[in-house]
Amino acid sequence: MRDNARAISARYETRVGSPLDFQPKRVSAPNCFRARCAALKQVVAHVKHTVLSGIESSLPH
């Protein structure tokens, strides 16, 4: 049972620092989800802006 808990918590582990001196930092599942959600929102906003700019520039004035 403990091995399962370790495996699950290891999924949310991120490495912080330089590759030669990395320190594992545990992140809870909600924080991990929140960070991924925020990153996805940034990507969507960028794509939306790029697409809309392209459409507006192709319209006749």
NORMOBEL-V664201 format. One record per residue. N is the residue number from 1. RES is the residue in three letters. PHI is phi in whole degrees, 0 to 359 (NA if undefined). PSI is psi in whole degrees, -180 to 180 (NA if undefined). Layout:
n;res;phi;psi
N;RES;PHI;PSI
N;RES;PHI;PSI
This chain:
n;res;phi;psi
1;MET;NA;-40
2;ARG;295;-36
3;ASP;297;-39
4;ASN;296;-43
5;ALA;296;-40
6;ARG;295;-41
7;ALA;295;-41
8;ILE;293;-46
9;SER;291;-27
10;ALA;293;-25
11;ARG;299;-32
12;TYR;262;19
13;GLU;269;133
14;THR;239;156
15;ARG;260;134
16;VAL;237;138
17;GLY;104;-171
18;SER;287;156
19;PRO;301;-31
20;LEU;282;-25
21;ASP;231;56
22;PHE;277;143
23;GLN;240;123
24;PRO;295;137
25;LYS;234;121
26;ARG;277;135
27;VAL;236;133
28;SER;290;158
29;ALA;303;-45
30;PRO;299;-39
31;ASN;294;-39
32;CYS;297;-45
33;PHE;297;-43
34;ARG;298;-42
35;ALA;294;-43
36;ARG;295;-39
37;CYS;296;-44
38;ALA;296;-41
39;ALA;295;-41
40;LEU;295;-40
41;LYS;299;-39
42;GLN;296;-42
43;VAL;296;-45
44;VAL;298;-43
45;ALA;297;-41
46;HIS;295;-46
47;VAL;296;-43
48;LYS;300;-46
49;HIS;297;-44
50;THR;297;-46
51;VAL;294;-46
52;LEU;295;-37
53;SER;296;-41
54;GLY;295;-40
55;ILE;293;-46
56;GLU;297;-38
57;SER;287;-22
58;SER;272;-10
59;LEU;284;143
60;PRO;291;144
61;HIS;268;NA
